[in-house]
Amino acid sequence: MVPLGLLSAGERAEVMEIREGSRGICSTGIRKPDRSDYVCRMEDMGIRAGKEVEMLNSEGKGAMLIKIDESRIAIGRGMAMKVLVRRKE
């Protein structure tokens, strides 16, 4: 498994795990003690374990552009490094 932030443009991978951070409140406003802010935020964006992602743009500094289902999502490199994926052949 590798962090999502290390994929090159055009690579596909399956989300395996989202690393934990500090605990917090999801966008629904419901406190979930078993989930961190990062996990809640990723789930709110559609990034969940088992989903296939495609890296669209990871050049330079700043946000990365990924594709999940039919959506294109920009996420920061720090958040991308907390998402562990398995590369698809």
C-alpha positions in Angstrom: 0.0 0.0 0.0 1.2 3.5 -0.8 -0.2 7.0 0.0 -2.5 8.5 -2.6 -0.2 11.5 -2.8 2.5 9.4 -4.4 0.5 8.2 -7.4 1.5 9.6 -10.8 -0.9 11.2 -13.3 -3.0 8.5 -15.0 -2.5 5.8 -12.3 -5.5 4.0 -10.9 -5.8 2.6 -7.4 -8.2 1.2 -4.9 -8.7 3.0 -1.5 -7.7 0.7 1.3 -7.6 2.8 4.4 -7.7 6.4 5.6 -5.3 7.1 8.5 -6.7 8.6 11.7 -6.0 12.1 12.9 -7.6 14.1 15.7 -11.2 13.3 16.6 -13.9 15.7 15.5 -17.3 16.4 14.1 -18.5 15.4 10.6 -20.2 17.8 8.3 -23.5 16.3 9.4 -22.9 17.8 12.8 -23.0 14.5 14.5 -20.0 13.7 16.7 -18.5 10.4 15.8 -15.9 9.4 18.4 -14.6 6.5 16.3 -13.8 8.7 13.3 -11.3 11.6 12.9 -11.9 14.9 11.0 -9.9 13.6 8.1 -11.9 10.4 7.8 -15.2 12.3 8.0 -14.1 14.8 5.5 -12.9 12.2 3.0 -16.1 10.2 3.4 -18.1 13.4 2.8 -16.3 13.8 -0.5 -16.9 10.2 -1.6 -13.4 8.8 -0.8 -14.2 5.6 1.0 -12.5 2.2 1.4 -13.1 0.0 -1.7 -13.6 2.9 -4.1 -11.4 3.1 -7.2 -9.6 6.4 -7.8 -7.7 7.8 -10.7 -5.0 10.4 -10.4 -5.7 13.2 -12.9 -3.0 15.7 -12.0 -0.3 15.6 -9.3 2.2 18.0 -10.8 4.0 20.7 -8.8 2.9 22.0 -5.5 -0.6 22.4 -4.1 -3.8 20.5 -4.7 -4.1 17.2 -6.5 -6.9 16.4 -8.9 -8.4 12.9 -8.6 -11.4 11.1 -10.2 -13.8 9.0 -8.2 -16.8 7.5 -9.9 -17.8 10.4 -12.2 -16.6 13.2 -10.0 -13.4 15.2 -10.1 -12.1 16.2 -6.7 -9.2 18.5 -5.7 -7.6 17.6 -2.4 -4.4 18.9 -0.7 -1.3 16.8 -0.6 -1.4 16.5 3.2 -4.8 14.9 3.1 -3.8 12.7 0.1 -0.9 11.4 2.1 -3.3 10.1 4.8 -5.2 7.9 2.2 -3.6 4.5 1.7 -4.3 2.9 -1.7 -3.3 -0.3 -3.6 -2.2 0.3 -7.2 -4.2 -1.3 -10.0 -2.4 -3.1 -12.8 
